[in-house]
Amino acid sequence: RGIYTSMRSSTYYGRDFLVYAEVRSDEMFTNGYAGYFNSVANYTMTSADAYARDTYAQIYTAVGKANIVINTDINGITGTTADKKKVLYAQGQAHALRALFFFDLMRLYGQKYTGGDLGVVTPLEFDPKNSQARGTIAENEAQIEADFVKGLELMTANGNGTSKIDLTIPAVKSLMSRFYLYKGDYAKVRELAADVASAGYSVVAADSYADSWKFPQQNNSIFELALGVAGSNGTTSIGYIYNGDGYGNTVINPDLVAKYDAKDVRKDIFQYIGAYDEYYVTGKYPDLEGTDNVKIVRIEEALLNGVEAELNGGSVEKATEYYNALITKRGLAAVDTVTMDMLKLERSKELLGEGFRMWDMLRWGMEIERPSGALSSQDLIAFPIPRAETDIVGTKVVSNP
């Protein structure tokens, strides 16, 4: 539970981590209102930047909690065999979550897209006095894969949870497909996407789409973070940033709005405010109090992962099947065949506001246009390592260029 609490913070999945990939993309941008995300969008972050510092600290807090769970000695647990299996299942969840944390850290702070080879620090036990250097991207990727594989192994052998607000086996497979898609290991993505597609989840129907975002644990949800009133992020929530009646800071690029078909039900969650001539994606996190659960994995993403993987060495027919399963539930007609260009546009339309676009553009080799006046150095794609880390006496952690 403590791990999930760290994840739902506004400095991680509760807001910032999702927004980072949107304001540095072609589908959304920050309009500067209330001063949020300007340094991120303009590539002017320094090693003292609050966004870089706070997200770094929040994710490593989650890593520390995962390490405590992972390194608990099963032999010291009293109780029945069933009790011990629950512990092993929880350790499997912690391994998979640690993999996700290292993956997110590596993408934000690593040098994969800046021409370097350094990744991030990957501590495997909770030791506040430990001093460890950054690994390479290759070393990070190997650790992430090892954690995912170990997590899935432990969970498969010791349980089969079904709660959407706890990490489950289909959720782990979905997250693994996200990681392997980033790596370009399409064979693994095909296998994982097929497993998730047959796991009993369903794409939300067209007439239920808008309302599906207002309620937790819908049929399309695979894993989400429970917030509710007790866990609400209030005015620091993602909904407050996206909603035109809140801060209205992060808005949709009108060029993307124009690409939605008139019959596409996804436009029903847009808010247009004529006084500002801006579109807001308010319907995904509509509650200004910040009580909406954060959707980490939906079946729609898993299907889109499958489409892309099938188009890269698999079956075009299978890719088209996945694609049609999604778009026909968005008020659109089925297609005879799908292409990569169609997939790229569909990912932008379906996953808008959910923190994917910048990562998609980078792995596809697309150029990310920067706002007028923004700094242009390729080095600045990577977030700076916070001074709170590099200023420690005797640290082995080096800064990004």
C-alpha positions in Angstrom: 0.0 0.0 0.0 2.9 2.3 0.8 4.3 1.8 -2.7 0.9 2.7 -4.3 0.7 5.8 -2.1 4.1 6.9 -3.5 2.9 6.3 -7.0 -0.2 8.3 -6.7 1.6 11.5 -5.6 1.2 14.5 -7.8 5.0 14.4 -8.4 4.7 11.0 -10.0 1.7 9.3 -11.6 -0.8 11.6 -9.9 0.2 14.4 -12.3 3.7 15.3 -13.2 5.1 12.1 -14.9 2.1 12.0 -17.2 2.3 15.7 -18.1 6.0 15.6 -18.9 5.4 13.4 -21.9 2.5 15.6 -23.1 4.0 19.1 -22.9 7.1 17.8 -24.8 5.1 16.4 -27.7 3.0 17.4 -30.7 -0.4 16.6 -29.1 -0.5 19.0 -26.0 1.4 22.0 -24.8 1.5 24.3 -21.7 0.0 27.7 -22.1 1.9 29.0 -19.1 -1.1 29.6 -16.9 -0.3 29.5 -13.2 3.4 29.0 -14.2 3.2 25.2 -14.3 5.6 23.1 -16.5 7.2 26.0 -18.2 10.8 24.9 -17.6 9.9 21.4 -18.7 8.3 22.5 -22.0 11.0 25.1 -22.7 13.9 22.7 -21.9 15.3 25.2 -19.4 15.5 22.8 -16.4 18.6 23.1 -14.3 19.9 20.7 -11.7 18.0 22.8 -9.1 14.7 22.5 -10.9 11.8 21.4 -8.7 10.3 19.1 -11.2 13.5 17.1 -11.7 14.2 17.0 -8.0 10.7 16.1 -6.7 10.0 13.4 -9.3 13.4 11.8 -8.8 12.9 11.8 -5.0 9.4 10.4 -5.3 10.2 7.5 -7.6 13.3 6.5 -5.5 11.0 6.6 -2.4 8.8 4.0 -4.2 12.0 2.0 -5.1 13.0 2.0 -1.4 9.6 0.7 -0.4 9.7 -2.0 -3.1 13.2 -3.1 -1.9 11.9 -3.5 1.7 9.2 -5.9 0.4 11.5 -7.7 -2.0 14.3 -8.3 0.6 12.0 -9.6 3.4 13.2 -13.1 4.3 10.4 -15.5 3.6 11.9 -17.9 6.1 11.2 -15.4 8.8 7.5 -15.3 8.0 5.2 -17.2 10.4 1.9 -18.6 9.4 0.5 -21.2 7.0 1.7 -22.1 3.6 -1.1 -20.0 2.2 0.2 -17.0 4.2 3.7 -17.5 2.8 2.3 -17.7 -0.8 0.7 -14.3 -0.2 4.1 -12.9 0.8 5.7 -14.3 -2.3 2.9 -12.9 -4.4 3.5 -9.5 -2.9 7.2 -9.8 -3.5 6.4 -10.6 -7.1 4.3 -7.4 -7.3 7.2 -5.4 -5.8 9.7 -6.8 -8.4 7.4 -5.8 -11.2 6.7 -2.4 -9.7 10.4 -1.8 -9.2 10.9 -2.6 -12.9 8.4 0.0 -13.8 10.1 2.6 -11.5 13.5 1.9 -13.0 12.0 2.1 -16.5 10.4 5.5 -15.7 13.6 6.8 -14.1 15.8 5.6 -17.0 13.5 7.3 -19.6 13.4 10.6 -17.8 17.0 10.9 -16.6 18.9 8.5 -18.8 20.9 9.4 -21.9 19.3 7.0 -24.5 18.0 9.8 -26.6 20.9 12.3 -26.0 23.7 10.3 -27.5 25.1 9.1 -24.2 25.1 5.7 -22.6 24.4 6.4 -18.9 21.2 5.4 -17.3 20.3 5.7 -13.6 21.2 4.3 -10.2 19.4 0.9 -9.6 19.6 0.1 -5.9 18.4 -3.4 -5.1 18.2 -3.1 -1.3 17.1 -0.4 1.1 20.2 1.1 2.5 20.2 4.9 3.0 24.0 5.0 3.4 24.7 3.1 0.2 26.7 4.9 -2.5 26.2 3.7 -6.0 27.0 5.0 -9.4 24.6 5.3 -12.4 24.5 2.2 -14.6 24.6 2.2 -18.3 21.4 2.1 -20.4 22.1 -1.5 -21.2 22.6 -2.4 -17.6 19.4 -0.6 -16.6 17.5 -2.5 -19.3 18.8 -5.8 -18.2 17.8 -5.1 -14.5 14.3 -3.9 -15.6 13.8 -7.1 -17.6 15.1 -9.3 -14.8 12.7 -7.6 -12.3 9.7 -8.0 -14.7 10.6 -11.7 -15.3 11.1 -12.4 -11.6 7.9 -10.6 -10.7 5.8 -12.5 -13.2 7.4 -15.8 -12.1 6.6 -15.2 -8.4 3.1 -14.0 -9.0 2.2 -16.8 -11.4 3.4 -19.4 -8.9 1.8 -17.9 -5.8 -1.5 -16.3 -6.7 -3.9 -14.8 -9.2 -5.4 -11.5 -8.0 -8.2 -9.9 -9.9 -8.5 -6.4 -8.2 -8.0 -3.5 -10.6 -6.4 -1.4 -7.8 -3.7 -4.0 -7.2 -1.0 -5.1 -9.6 -2.2 -8.4 -11.3 -0.6 -10.8 -13.7 -2.3 -9.2 -16.8 -1.2 -5.8 -15.5 2.4 -7.0 -15.3 2.2 -8.4 -18.8 0.8 -5.1 -20.1 3.6 -3.2 -18.5 6.1 -5.6 -19.9 4.7 -5.1 -23.3 5.2 -1.4 -22.8 8.8 -1.9 -21.9 9.5 -4.3 -24.8 7.8 -2.0 -27.2 10.3 0.7 -26.1 13.1 -1.8 -26.7 11.8 -2.9 -30.1 11.4 -6.5 -29.1 8.2 -7.0 -31.0 8.1 -10.8 -30.7 7.8 -10.5 -26.9 5.2 -7.7 -27.3 3.1 -9.9 -29.6 3.1 -12.8 -27.1 2.2 -10.5 -24.1 -0.4 -8.5 -26.0 -2.2 -11.8 -27.1 -2.2 -13.0 -23.5 -3.7 -9.7 -22.2 -6.2 -9.5 -25.1 -7.6 -12.9 -24.0 -7.7 -12.1 -20.3 -11.4 -10.9 -20.1 -11.1 -7.2 -20.4 -13.2 -5.2 -22.9 -12.9 -2.0 -24.7 -15.4 0.5 -23.5 -18.5 0.8 -25.8 -19.0 4.0 -27.6 -22.1 5.1 -25.7 -20.3 4.5 -22.4 -17.0 6.1 -23.3 -17.4 9.5 -21.7 -18.9 8.2 -18.5 -16.3 5.4 -18.1 -13.8 8.0 -17.0 -16.0 9.2 -14.2 -16.1 5.9 -12.3 -13.3 3.6 -11.0 -12.5 0.1 -12.0 -14.4 -0.1 -15.4 -14.2 -3.2 -17.6 -11.4 -1.8 -19.7 -9.2 -1.0 -16.7 -6.3 -3.4 -16.0 -4.5 -1.5 -13.3 -5.3 1.9 -11.7 -4.2 3.8 -8.6 -7.0 4.3 -6.0 -7.3 7.8 -4.8 -10.7 8.7 -3.7 -11.3 11.4 -1.1 -8.6 10.1 1.2 -5.9 10.1 -1.4 -7.0 13.1 -3.3 -4.3 15.4 -4.7 -6.8 18.4 -4.8 -5.4 21.4 -6.6 -2.2 19.5 -7.4 -4.1 16.8 -9.3 -3.8 16.1 -13.0 -7.5 17.0 -13.4 -6.8 20.5 -12.1 -4.0 20.9 -14.6 -6.1 19.6 -17.6 -9.5 21.1 -16.7 -10.3 24.5 -18.1 -12.2 25.3 -15.0 -9.1 24.5 -12.9 -5.6 25.8 -13.9 -6.2 24.8 -17.5 -2.5 24.8 -18.0 -2.0 21.9 -20.4 -4.1 22.1 -23.6 -4.7 20.0 -26.7 -2.9 21.0 -29.9 -5.8 22.2 -32.2 -4.1 20.3 -35.1 -4.8 17.1 -33.3 -8.4 18.0 -32.5 -8.9 18.5 -36.2 -7.8 14.9 -36.9 -10.6 13.3 -34.9 -13.6 12.1 -37.0 -16.8 13.9 -36.4 -18.3 10.6 -35.2 -15.5 9.9 -32.8 -16.9 9.7 -29.2 -13.5 10.6 -27.8 -14.3 14.2 -28.7 -17.0 14.1 -26.0 -14.4 14.4 -23.3 -13.0 17.6 -24.7 -13.8 21.0 -23.3 -13.6 24.1 -25.5 -13.5 27.5 -24.0 -14.1 30.2 -26.7 -12.7 33.0 -24.6 -9.3 31.4 -24.7 -9.8 29.5 -28.0 -8.4 26.4 -26.3 -9.3 22.7 -26.0 -8.9 20.8 -22.8 -8.9 17.1 -22.2 -11.1 17.4 -19.1 -13.1 14.2 -19.4 -10.3 11.8 -18.5 -9.9 13.3 -15.0 -13.1 15.3 -14.6 -13.2 15.8 -10.8 -11.5 19.0 -9.8 -11.1 17.7 -6.3 -8.6 15.2 -7.6 -10.4 12.0 -6.4 -10.4 10.2 -9.8 -8.4 7.0 -9.9 -5.3 7.3 -12.1 -5.5 4.8 -14.9 -2.0 3.2 -15.3 -2.9 0.4 -17.8 -6.0 0.0 -20.0 -6.9 -2.7 -22.4 -6.9 -0.1 -25.2 -3.1 0.5 -24.7 -2.4 -3.3 -24.7 -4.3 -3.7 -28.0 -2.4 -0.8 -29.6 0.9 -2.3 -28.4 -0.3 -5.5 -30.1 -1.1 -3.6 -33.3 2.4 -2.1 -33.5 4.1 -5.4 -32.7 2.1 -7.3 -35.3 2.9 -4.7 -37.9 6.6 -5.3 -37.2 7.2 -8.9 -38.1 3.9 -10.4 -37.2 0.5 -10.6 -38.9 -1.2 -7.6 -40.5 -4.5 -9.5 -40.2 -4.0 -9.8 -36.4 -3.0 -6.1 -36.2 -6.1 -5.1 -38.1 -8.2 -7.3 -35.7 -6.8 -5.5 -32.7 -7.2 -2.1 -34.4 -10.8 -2.7 -35.3 -11.6 -4.0 -31.8 -10.7 -0.5 -30.6 -12.0 2.0 -33.3 -15.4 0.3 -33.7 -16.0 1.1 -30.0 -15.2 4.7 -30.7 -18.0 5.3 -33.2 -15.8 4.6 -36.3 -16.1 2.0 -39.1 -13.9 -1.0 -39.3 -11.0 -0.9 -41.7 -9.8 -3.6 -44.1 -6.1 -3.1 -43.1 -4.0 -1.0 -40.8 -0.7 0.7 -41.4 2.0 2.1 -39.1 0.9 5.6 -39.9 -2.7 4.8 -38.8 -1.3 3.2 -35.6 0.8 6.2 -34.8 -2.2 8.5 -35.1 -4.5 6.2 -33.2 -2.1 6.0 -30.3 -2.1 9.8 -30.1 -5.9 10.0 -30.2 -6.6 7.2 -27.8 -3.8 7.8 -25.2 -4.1 11.6 -25.3 -3.2 13.1 -21.9 -2.0 9.8 -20.5 1.8 10.3 -20.7 2.8 8.3 -23.8 3.3 10.7 -26.7 6.9 12.0 -26.1 8.2 8.4 -25.5 6.4 7.2 -28.6 7.9 10.0 -30.7 11.4 9.4 -29.4 11.3 5.7 -30.1 9.9 6.2 -33.6 12.6 8.7 -34.3 10.2 11.6 -34.9 11.3 15.2 -34.4 9.7 16.9 -31.5 9.1 20.5 -32.3 9.9 22.9 -29.5 8.1 26.1 -28.5 9.3 29.3 -29.8 12.3 30.4 -27.7 12.8 27.0 -26.2 16.4 25.7 -25.9 17.3 23.2 -28.6 20.3 21.2 -27.4 19.7 17.4 -27.7 21.3 17.0 -24.3 18.3 18.7 -22.7 15.9 15.8 -23.6 17.2 14.1 -20.5 16.1 15.6 -17.2 19.0 16.9 -15.1 20.2 14.8 -12.2 19.1 16.9 -9.1 21.8 18.7 -7.2 20.3 17.1 -4.1 21.9 13.9 -5.4 25.1 15.2 -7.0 26.1 17.6 -4.2 26.4 14.8 -1.6 30.0 14.5 -0.4 31.6 11.5 -2.0 28.7 10.8 -4.4 29.4 8.4 -7.3 26.5 9.9 -9.3 27.6 12.2 -12.1 25.4 14.8 -13.8 24.0 14.8 -17.3 25.7 17.2 -19.7 
